[in-house]
Amino acid sequence: MNTVMREDGIPRHRITVDEYYRMAEVGLLAPDARVELIDGEIIDMAPIGSRHGGTVIRLNRLLTRAVGDRASVAVQHPVRLDVLSEPQPDVAVLKPRHDDYMVSHATAADILLIVEVSETTLRHDLQIKQPLYARRGIPEFWIVDLKDEQIHFFRSPAGAAYTEVSADKTPGLVTLAMLPDVTVDLTGIFLRG
């Protein structure tokens, strides 16, 4: 367990991913707890509403078709970014691996794209997840903002930020940064029903 001084001057104890798993093994975390570990802190995840869940299903279908065998698409699967962080992004496009990530979770080096779907968590995704993913060198990050019906695109990480940032309310064909021969059609991503 690490102690870190936060900007508010109050020391906090941060736990590692291994300690996080031990907490689950001994029953300190319920088996169905919707939590993730971010920078050594256990964070409650928002419940998944039907629009959020349907958007994840749609993204999974679109990305899986687009990448084919060139990558694996993982839905709400943990990614071990470092010793203190193991988020569960809504969608992750991963480098193909012979074991399909059965031996160990994906690491930052395995990730081509992370997508978070935001219905009530935009502030968290922008202020916490975006710098986390940039610091770990995740090459591309999208936030699908269901409230404002737009997608925020982040590419080219540098430190705790991305150097290429854009948003689009009418996304169409989008090329993946790490798979430049792959395009995904996001035209109907915000359709209802």
C-alpha positions as a Markdown table, in Angstrom:
| # | Residue | x | y | z |
|---|---|---|---|---|
| 1 | Met | 0.0 | 0.0 | 0.0 |
| 2 | Asn | 1.3 | 3.4 | -1.0 |
| 3 | Thr | 0.7 | 6.7 | 0.7 |
| 4 | Val | 0.4 | 9.7 | -1.5 |
| 5 | Met | -0.2 | 13.4 | -0.7 |
| 6 | Arg | -3.0 | 14.8 | -2.8 |
| 7 | Glu | -3.4 | 18.4 | -3.9 |
| 8 | Asp | -5.8 | 19.0 | -0.9 |
| 9 | Gly | -2.9 | 18.2 | 1.5 |
| 10 | Ile | -4.6 | 15.1 | 2.8 |
| 11 | Pro | -2.6 | 11.9 | 2.6 |
| 12 | Arg | -4.3 | 8.9 | 0.9 |
| 13 | His | -3.4 | 5.3 | 0.9 |
| 14 | Arg | -3.3 | 3.8 | -2.6 |
| 15 | Ile | -3.6 | 0.1 | -3.3 |
| 16 | Thr | -2.0 | -1.9 | -6.0 |
| 17 | Val | -3.9 | -4.1 | -8.6 |
| 18 | Asp | -2.7 | -7.2 | -6.7 |
| 19 | Glu | -4.0 | -5.9 | -3.4 |
| 20 | Tyr | -7.3 | -5.0 | -5.2 |
| 21 | Tyr | -7.6 | -8.7 | -6.3 |
| 22 | Arg | -6.8 | -9.9 | -2.8 |
| 23 | Met | -9.6 | -7.7 | -1.4 |
| 24 | Ala | -12.0 | -9.5 | -3.9 |
| 25 | Glu | -10.7 | -12.9 | -3.0 |
| 26 | Val | -11.3 | -12.5 | 0.8 |
| 27 | Gly | -14.7 | -10.9 | 0.2 |
| 28 | Leu | -14.0 | -7.3 | 0.9 |
| 29 | Leu | -15.4 | -6.5 | -2.5 |
| 30 | Ala | -18.7 | -8.2 | -3.6 |
| 31 | Pro | -18.3 | -10.5 | -6.6 |
| 32 | Asp | -20.8 | -8.4 | -8.5 |
| 33 | Ala | -19.3 | -5.0 | -7.4 |
| 34 | Arg | -19.2 | -2.5 | -10.3 |
| 35 | Val | -15.8 | -0.9 | -9.4 |
| 36 | Glu | -12.5 | -0.3 | -11.1 |
| 37 | Leu | -9.1 | 0.7 | -9.8 |
| 38 | Ile | -7.8 | 4.1 | -10.9 |
| 39 | Asp | -4.5 | 5.4 | -9.7 |
| 40 | Gly | -4.7 | 3.2 | -6.6 |
| 41 | Glu | -8.3 | 4.2 | -5.6 |
| 42 | Ile | -11.4 | 2.0 | -6.0 |
| 43 | Ile | -13.9 | 3.9 | -8.0 |
| 44 | Asp | -17.6 | 3.0 | -8.2 |
| 45 | Met | -18.8 | 2.7 | -11.8 |
| 46 | Ala | -22.2 | 4.1 | -12.9 |
| 47 | Pro | -25.0 | 1.7 | -13.6 |
| 48 | Ile | -25.4 | 0.8 | -17.2 |
| 49 | Gly | -28.7 | 2.1 | -18.7 |
| 50 | Ser | -30.3 | 0.6 | -21.8 |
| 51 | Arg | -29.0 | 3.4 | -24.1 |
| 52 | His | -25.5 | 3.0 | -22.8 |
| 53 | Gly | -25.6 | -0.8 | -23.1 |
| 54 | Gly | -27.1 | -0.6 | -26.6 |
| 55 | Thr | -24.4 | 1.8 | -27.7 |
| 56 | Val | -21.7 | -0.6 | -26.4 |
| 57 | Ile | -23.3 | -3.4 | -28.3 |
| 58 | Arg | -23.4 | -1.2 | -31.5 |
| 59 | Leu | -19.8 | -0.2 | -31.1 |
| 60 | Asn | -18.7 | -3.8 | -30.5 |
| 61 | Arg | -20.5 | -4.8 | -33.7 |
| 62 | Leu | -19.1 | -1.9 | -35.8 |
| 63 | Leu | -15.5 | -2.2 | -34.5 |
| 64 | Thr | -15.4 | -6.1 | -34.8 |
| 65 | Arg | -16.5 | -5.9 | -38.4 |
| 66 | Ala | -14.0 | -3.2 | -39.2 |
| 67 | Val | -10.9 | -4.7 | -37.6 |
| 68 | Gly | -11.6 | -8.3 | -38.6 |
| 69 | Asp | -8.7 | -10.5 | -37.6 |
| 70 | Arg | -6.3 | -7.5 | -37.3 |
| 71 | Ala | -7.3 | -6.9 | -33.7 |
| 72 | Ser | -9.5 | -8.1 | -30.9 |
| 73 | Val | -12.4 | -6.1 | -29.5 |
| 74 | Ala | -13.0 | -6.5 | -25.7 |
| 75 | Val | -16.2 | -5.2 | -24.1 |
| 76 | Gln | -16.1 | -4.1 | -20.4 |
| 77 | His | -13.0 | -6.1 | -19.9 |
| 78 | Pro | -10.3 | -5.0 | -17.4 |
| 79 | Val | -7.0 | -3.6 | -18.8 |
| 80 | Arg | -4.0 | -3.4 | -16.5 |
| 81 | Leu | -2.4 | -0.1 | -17.2 |
| 82 | Asp | 0.2 | -0.3 | -14.4 |
| 83 | Val | 0.6 | -1.5 | -10.9 |
| 84 | Leu | -2.1 | 1.0 | -9.6 |
| 85 | Ser | -4.7 | 1.1 | -12.4 |
| 86 | Glu | -7.0 | -1.5 | -13.9 |
| 87 | Pro | -10.0 | 0.3 | -15.4 |
| 88 | Gln | -12.8 | -1.5 | -17.3 |
| 89 | Pro | -13.4 | 0.5 | -20.4 |
| 90 | Asp | -16.6 | 0.0 | -22.3 |
| 91 | Val | -14.7 | -1.1 | -25.4 |
| 92 | Ala | -11.0 | -1.7 | -26.0 |
| 93 | Val | -9.5 | -2.6 | -29.4 |
| 94 | Leu | -6.5 | -4.8 | -28.6 |
| 95 | Lys | -3.5 | -6.2 | -30.5 |
| 96 | Pro | -4.3 | -9.8 | -31.5 |
| 97 | Arg | -2.7 | -12.3 | -29.0 |
| 98 | His | -2.6 | -16.1 | -29.4 |
| 99 | Asp | -4.2 | -16.7 | -26.0 |
| 100 | Asp | -7.1 | -14.1 | -26.6 |
| 101 | Tyr | -6.1 | -12.6 | -23.3 |
| 102 | Met | -6.9 | -15.7 | -21.3 |
| 103 | Val | -3.5 | -15.9 | -19.6 |
| 104 | Ser | -3.5 | -12.2 | -18.5 |
| 105 | His | -5.4 | -9.0 | -19.0 |
| 106 | Ala | -4.3 | -6.6 | -21.7 |
| 107 | Thr | -1.7 | -4.1 | -20.7 |
| 108 | Ala | -1.2 | -0.5 | -22.0 |
| 109 | Ala | 1.2 | -2.0 | -24.7 |
| 110 | Asp | -1.7 | -4.1 | -26.1 |
| 111 | Ile | -4.2 | -1.3 | -26.5 |
| 112 | Leu | -4.9 | 0.3 | -29.9 |
| 113 | Leu | -8.1 | 2.1 | -28.9 |
| 114 | Ile | -10.2 | 2.7 | -25.8 |
| 115 | Val | -13.8 | 3.8 | -26.0 |
| 116 | Glu | -15.8 | 5.0 | -23.0 |
| 117 | Val | -19.6 | 5.5 | -23.4 |
| 118 | Ser | -20.7 | 8.4 | -21.3 |
| 119 | Glu | -24.3 | 9.0 | -20.3 |
| 120 | Thr | -23.7 | 10.5 | -16.8 |
| 121 | Thr | -19.9 | 10.3 | -16.5 |
| 122 | Leu | -18.5 | 12.8 | -19.1 |
| 123 | Arg | -16.7 | 14.9 | -16.4 |
| 124 | His | -15.1 | 11.8 | -15.0 |
| 125 | Asp | -14.1 | 10.5 | -18.4 |
| 126 | Leu | -12.6 | 13.9 | -19.4 |
| 127 | Gln | -10.9 | 14.8 | -16.1 |
| 128 | Ile | -9.8 | 11.3 | -14.8 |
| 129 | Lys | -9.8 | 8.8 | -17.7 |
| 130 | Gln | -8.4 | 11.0 | -20.5 |
| 131 | Pro | -5.2 | 12.0 | -18.6 |
| 132 | Leu | -4.9 | 8.4 | -17.2 |
| 133 | Tyr | -5.0 | 7.0 | -20.7 |
| 134 | Ala | -2.6 | 9.7 | -22.1 |
| 135 | Arg | -0.1 | 9.1 | -19.3 |
| 136 | Arg | -0.1 | 5.4 | -20.1 |
| 137 | Gly | 0.5 | 6.0 | -23.8 |
| 138 | Ile | -2.9 | 4.8 | -25.0 |
| 139 | Pro | -2.6 | 5.9 | -28.7 |
| 140 | Glu | -6.3 | 6.7 | -29.2 |
| 141 | Phe | -9.3 | 7.3 | -26.9 |
| 142 | Trp | -12.9 | 8.1 | -27.7 |
| 143 | Ile | -15.7 | 9.3 | -25.5 |
| 144 | Val | -19.1 | 8.6 | -26.9 |
| 145 | Asp | -21.1 | 11.4 | -25.2 |
| 146 | Leu | -24.8 | 10.2 | -25.2 |
| 147 | Lys | -26.1 | 13.4 | -23.5 |
| 148 | Asp | -24.8 | 15.8 | -26.1 |
| 149 | Glu | -24.7 | 13.2 | -28.9 |
| 150 | Gln | -21.2 | 13.7 | -30.0 |
| 151 | Ile | -17.9 | 11.8 | -30.0 |
| 152 | His | -14.8 | 13.2 | -28.5 |
| 153 | Phe | -11.6 | 11.9 | -30.2 |
| 154 | Phe | -8.2 | 12.0 | -28.5 |
| 155 | Arg | -5.0 | 10.9 | -30.4 |
| 156 | Ser | -1.3 | 11.3 | -30.0 |
| 157 | Pro | -0.7 | 11.1 | -26.2 |
| 158 | Ala | 2.0 | 13.4 | -24.7 |
| 159 | Gly | 2.3 | 13.4 | -20.9 |
| 160 | Ala | -1.1 | 13.7 | -19.3 |
| 161 | Ala | -2.9 | 15.0 | -22.4 |
| 162 | Tyr | -3.5 | 14.3 | -26.1 |
| 163 | Thr | -2.2 | 16.6 | -28.8 |
| 164 | Glu | -4.9 | 15.8 | -31.3 |
| 165 | Val | -8.4 | 16.5 | -29.8 |
| 166 | Ser | -11.6 | 16.9 | -31.7 |
| 167 | Ala | -15.4 | 16.3 | -31.3 |
| 168 | Asp | -18.0 | 15.5 | -33.9 |
| 169 | Lys | -21.8 | 15.5 | -33.6 |
| 170 | Thr | -22.2 | 13.8 | -37.0 |
| 171 | Pro | -19.4 | 11.2 | -37.2 |
| 172 | Gly | -19.1 | 9.2 | -40.3 |
| 173 | Leu | -16.2 | 7.1 | -41.5 |
| 174 | Val | -13.4 | 7.2 | -38.9 |
| 175 | Thr | -9.9 | 5.8 | -39.5 |
| 176 | Leu | -8.2 | 4.1 | -36.5 |
| 177 | Ala | -4.9 | 5.7 | -35.7 |
| 178 | Met | -3.0 | 2.5 | -35.1 |
| 179 | Leu | -4.7 | 0.6 | -38.0 |
| 180 | Pro | -4.7 | 3.2 | -40.7 |
| 181 | Asp | -6.1 | 0.8 | -43.2 |
| 182 | Val | -9.2 | 0.3 | -41.0 |
| 183 | Thr | -12.2 | 2.6 | -41.1 |
| 184 | Val | -15.3 | 2.3 | -39.0 |
| 185 | Asp | -18.6 | 3.9 | -40.0 |
| 186 | Leu | -20.1 | 5.7 | -37.0 |
| 187 | Thr | -22.9 | 7.4 | -38.9 |
| 188 | Gly | -25.7 | 5.8 | -36.9 |
| 189 | Ile | -24.1 | 5.6 | -33.5 |
| 190 | Phe | -26.7 | 7.9 | -31.9 |
| 191 | Leu | -29.8 | 6.4 | -33.5 |
| 192 | Arg | -32.4 | 5.3 | -31.0 |
| 193 | Gly | -34.6 | 2.3 | -31.1 |
